[in-house]
Amino acid sequence: MIVAPQALSGKDRKGLERRLTLYFAVVGASLLLLLGRVGYLQLVRGEHFEALARGNRIRLVSLTAPRGEIVDRNGRLLATTRPAFTASLMFMGHQYDDETLAKLEEILSLEPGRVRTLIQRQRGQWFRPIRLKNDLTPVEHSRLEEHRHELPGLVIEVVPLREYPYGSLAAHVLGRVGTLNSEAQRLALDTQRSDFGPVLSAAGLDLPGYQIDDLIGLIGLERQYDAVLRGTDGTREVEVNARGTPTRVEREVEAQPGLRLHLSLDAGLQQVLERTMLEVAERLRRTRSPEHATSAAAVVLDVKTGGVLAMASMPTFDPNWSASGRIDPRFLSQMEEFNRAIQGLYIPGSTYKMMTAIAALEEGVLDPDEYVHCGGAFRIGGDSISCWVGAPGHGRVNLTRALAVSCNVYFLEMGARLRALARSENPDSGLVDKLSQYAADFGLDGPTGIDLPFERAGRSPRTAGRRWLAGEDIQCAMGQSRHEYSPLQLAVFAATIANGGTRMQPYLVEAISQDDRVIWRAQPEATPAARPLSARTLELIGQGMLAGSGPGGTAYWSFRDLPVEVAGKTGTAQTSVRPNDGLFLGYAPYDDPQIAWAIVFRHGESGALSGAPVARELVRHYFGLVSPAVVPAPPRGTP
Amino acid sequence: MNLRRYLRLVDWALVAATVALMGIGLLFITSATRAQPVAGDNLFYFRRQLLSMVVALGAMALVAAVDYAVILRLAPWIYLANLAMLVAVEVAGTIVFGAQRWLRVGPLQVQPSEFAKVAMIICLAAFIARRAPGAGTGTGAAAAAATGGSKTWLRKAVELLPSILYVGLPVLLVFSQPDLGTSLVFVAIFLGMAYVAGTDPRVLFGLVGGAAGAGALAIWLHYRFGLPIPLHDYQLRRIMAFIQPGYDLRAAGYHAHQSQIAIGSGRWFGQGLWEGSQNQLNFLPMRHTDFIFSVIGEEAGFLGALLVLGLFLVLIWRCVLVAGQAQDLAGSLLAVGATSLIGFHVLVNVGMATGIMPVTGLPLPFITAGGSSLLANAVAVGLVLNVGIRRFKIYF
């Protein structure tokens, strides 16, 4: 690797010198070009630039892009923007005395020292106005105007802020906005936005950049679709005078509004759902005990497409409370962001019995015409598990009747048979392993992948090498023991049964549009089943669920007088705390299913008392059995 | 060796130009940072830069003293050390403004890519000189270049391939930091040295044109069809701000515009030292580093800018002179590499400050605050002095 020194011959040296001359000429010419450019700036346009630099200054005002609208399936505005006043400081290098700042903080009700902190934070970027407060109240606005002469550099601008015309309606679905305040959040949004690259470029928008203090979607669709909703902020270079008042616009790049989301959601049905849930909860608390119906969640799906027609979580909140970026302190304690429909996990109870029946039918351990005797209790080894009716039991029950009356003994028997079958194949396995082979195809094994952030979901339990007690294993047949699922998972379960075993991917956003031009449209998507079921199996399950709302069925009372045939299954789940949870799964109409739902009431006493009455109202509304609800927007102003 | 004879052979004009530029840098760094005391110390940057200056001049003298043939013999080791250093940045670097460019060594933060530039000059000089057609046969590079006229372009491009690969590996590492500017510096050094070594300029033009075309196509595809490309958003924004003014005023375009206002307002004689309002009122971003030339333009006017650019011209002229007198091709290439390094930085940095180049974050040699860059450039000048001192074989 030693470099052999090469003396340059005369001929070589000549070539070298020729090339060096040209090389120097090129570099020298570049330097002259730079000098020419500097001369042009300083000598030709110097006067112009000097005027800009002296006395008149350029400030860079960000023009906030209005967030995209969110509309329901009928075009009703669920989220829009409204103009709001904001107060900013154009820092002109002047020093504010403490008294002035204290006054400012007092008017804007900011904590003492806040303004100085904000000025400090803006260090090195004083060409940008310092945003003091979004969404001024009329009182704050007029007091600022009154004191304007004492506050050089104060600028009041109009910016678009988020507004949700229906208040708390579908709050958990829509989500809310707030300020970006952590690096982790910024990274998450940065990662997420790339999913929308093609949509944004089709709309002529850039991938958004995120900075601390930006107003962003924190939860719900606002979060999931932040990249398409936020639009592209514009900028305006303004000349300001020595007091910081803008006098002239030097350059301007207009803001581009965010795109519009079209949801599969039906605001009318959503309103019926939320209202009924609240009524039922209040009735239970009034007639039973204050410990009843402390929370609830429900999901209604379009059986054919998987589109979410309604999704509610109770208690709820009003996203308008944080439209300015900070939560209105008056409502801080009521900010109930937890979306139980996709984040709460509940024991399914008897609503799981369809799953046991499916496994039993497909595995051939159940003859649909066979009768099982229910004497009120089922014996496992030395223990006995009683049927919910108690002694003397349901008597002779077949599958249809067992689903209709929700006979525990019948399904425990099926569980015992499946367990025996599983253990004959593999002594270390159990009932749960058989069940989980079928459960995944019904959405009961992991997240559904709905277009909402932070989804939590239960997994179908498995023995996974652990030794399960017989009772622990067999009780899974009736949805107790180790099951936990989100209401959305249960709704997908119901919808998949309704849709002949074809599981549709649940989704909320049907289309994304810009200026009435649709840019992107969701394609309903079926998730292929790992184990396709026989049509006969699903027919039998459907018949059982239909009987559940018929005479003698557990949900008969709620549907006794409806002209639409409803298939449903009640569930009453025992948790560690009494009263029991109430669940109701179902779909309608029976012969041509259009909607499917899951409704869960924490401490709802029973499915028949809590979930079923809500489903009744859903069906009445959806199938036009009542005069269509007109959805009035609440009056503006007070959030 | 005879010290007096040694000192007589030193190119003092080159040394003078270098020291003068450092002095100007020190002055304007002080002006640019006066309003931003660090830990209550108004002269923090002044002190730090002064210290760096002393270290840099010492390093320059040291590098000039050791025979460059010895330095060239170390090239393979320097190359490997360089790669190791760049990998270390990748693994343990500090992220500043979204780019991973700093390495913490004890109390110091060093910018390895600055040293990588000088390392590249040494390695390339050794590599090209050794591989030059006719190496070892005594016919020399230029003769081969003359006969090379009959080869096809493709053939010539293929012959260039080993050098391209050689320089390409560190370029890729720097590019992934991500540091677009420094990657381009490597390319500029390579082009200058390859040309002077006798590579057909048409092949070089073809390469550069092809790469630029491919880059432009990739960016277009990225915006049109969302093609993933290995550039960060802020880099793209800067390039776009340059190609399409008004594209994103918020960041890149705004800086460039403010810088032009600052320079323009200097007019003939400047606003006076410490009187530039753009500078003193924080309108200029990164003004003691990337935008130091704007401060000079604003406060010292056209005459100040003329002085700075004139000094750079003198410096480059002396370097090219040394390149022409060098005793061997490798020495020539060392000098040309150093010239390309400094010239390209000046071109891009001043071009950026005056709004004719995209904002890339390349420092202005000797003037921008920062020890790593100062030291690296001083070492580059030291190499040129070294080649100049040993121009007559007879003395050694």
Chai-1 contact restraints between the chains, C-beta under 6 A:
chainA,res_idxA,chainB,res_idxB,connection_type,confidence,min_distance_angstrom,max_distance_angstrom,comment,restraint_id
A,M1,B,P76,contact,1.0,0.0,6.0,A-B,restraint_1
A,I2,B,R73,contact,1.0,0.0,6.0,A-B,restraint_2
A,V3,B,L72,contact,1.0,0.0,6.0,A-B,restraint_3
A,V3,B,A126,contact,1.0,0.0,6.0,A-B,restraint_4
A,V3,B,R130,contact,1.0,0.0,6.0,A-B,restraint_5
A,V3,B,A330,contact,1.0,0.0,6.0,A-B,restraint_6
A,A4,B,G136,contact,1.0,0.0,6.0,A-B,restraint_7
A,P5,B,D328,contact,1.0,0.0,6.0,A-B,restraint_8
A,Q6,B,D328,contact,1.0,0.0,6.0,A-B,restraint_9
A,Q6,B,L329,contact,1.0,0.0,6.0,A-B,restraint_10
A,L8,B,G140,contact,1.0,0.0,6.0,A-B,restraint_11
A,S9,B,G140,contact,1.0,0.0,6.0,A-B,restraint_12
A,D12,B,G140,contact,1.0,0.0,6.0,A-B,restraint_13
A,D12,B,A142,contact,1.0,0.0,6.0,A-B,restraint_14
A,G15,B,A142,contact,1.0,0.0,6.0,A-B,restraint_15
A,L16,B,A142,contact,1.0,0.0,6.0,A-B,restraint_16
A,E17,B,G324,contact,1.0,0.0,6.0,A-B,restraint_17
A,R19,B,V196,contact,1.0,0.0,6.0,A-B,restraint_18
A,L20,B,V320,contact,1.0,0.0,6.0,A-B,restraint_19
A,L20,B,A323,contact,1.0,0.0,6.0,A-B,restraint_20
A,L20,B,G324,contact,1.0,0.0,6.0,A-B,restraint_21
A,Y23,B,V196,contact,1.0,0.0,6.0,A-B,restraint_22
A,F24,B,V320,contact,1.0,0.0,6.0,A-B,restraint_23
A,V27,B,I316,contact,1.0,0.0,6.0,A-B,restraint_24
A,V27,B,G343,contact,1.0,0.0,6.0,A-B,restraint_25
A,S30,B,L347,contact,1.0,0.0,6.0,A-B,restraint_26
A,L31,B,L309,contact,1.0,0.0,6.0,A-B,restraint_27
A,L31,B,L313,contact,1.0,0.0,6.0,A-B,restraint_28
A,L34,B,V350,contact,1.0,0.0,6.0,A-B,restraint_29
A,L35,B,L309,contact,1.0,0.0,6.0,A-B,restraint_30
A,R37,B,T354,contact,1.0,0.0,6.0,A-B,restraint_31
A,R37,B,I356,contact,1.0,0.0,6.0,A-B,restraint_32
A,V38,B,A305,contact,1.0,0.0,6.0,A-B,restraint_33
A,V38,B,T354,contact,1.0,0.0,6.0,A-B,restraint_34
A,L41,B,Q260,contact,1.0,0.0,6.0,A-B,restraint_35
A,L41,B,I263,contact,1.0,0.0,6.0,A-B,restraint_36
A,L41,B,G264,contact,1.0,0.0,6.0,A-B,restraint_37
A,Q42,B,G264,contact,1.0,0.0,6.0,A-B,restraint_38
A,Q42,B,G266,contact,1.0,0.0,6.0,A-B,restraint_39
A,Q42,B,R267,contact,1.0,0.0,6.0,A-B,restraint_40
A,Q42,B,F302,contact,1.0,0.0,6.0,A-B,restraint_41
A,L43,B,F302,contact,1.0,0.0,6.0,A-B,restraint_42
A,R45,B,G264,contact,1.0,0.0,6.0,A-B,restraint_43
A,G46,B,G264,contact,1.0,0.0,6.0,A-B,restraint_44
A,G46,B,R267,contact,1.0,0.0,6.0,A-B,restraint_45
A,F49,B,I261,contact,1.0,0.0,6.0,A-B,restraint_46
A,F49,B,G264,contact,1.0,0.0,6.0,A-B,restraint_47
A,F49,B,S265,contact,1.0,0.0,6.0,A-B,restraint_48
A,E50,B,S265,contact,1.0,0.0,6.0,A-B,restraint_49
A,L52,B,I261,contact,1.0,0.0,6.0,A-B,restraint_50
A,A53,B,I261,contact,1.0,0.0,6.0,A-B,restraint_51
A,A53,B,S265,contact,1.0,0.0,6.0,A-B,restraint_52
A,A53,B,S277,contact,1.0,0.0,6.0,A-B,restraint_53
A,A53,B,Q278,contact,1.0,0.0,6.0,A-B,restraint_54
A,L60,B,Y254,contact,1.0,0.0,6.0,A-B,restraint_55
A,G93,B,L281,contact,1.0,0.0,6.0,A-B,restraint_56
A,G124,B,N282,contact,1.0,0.0,6.0,A-B,restraint_57
A,W126,B,N282,contact,1.0,0.0,6.0,A-B,restraint_58
A,F127,B,F283,contact,1.0,0.0,6.0,A-B,restraint_59
A,G197,B,G226,contact,1.0,0.0,6.0,A-B,restraint_60
A,P198,B,G226,contact,1.0,0.0,6.0,A-B,restraint_61
A,S201,B,G226,contact,1.0,0.0,6.0,A-B,restraint_62
A,T235,B,L249,contact,1.0,0.0,6.0,A-B,restraint_63
A,T235,B,R250,contact,1.0,0.0,6.0,A-B,restraint_64
A,V253,B,G246,contact,1.0,0.0,6.0,A-B,restraint_65
A,V253,B,L249,contact,1.0,0.0,6.0,A-B,restraint_66
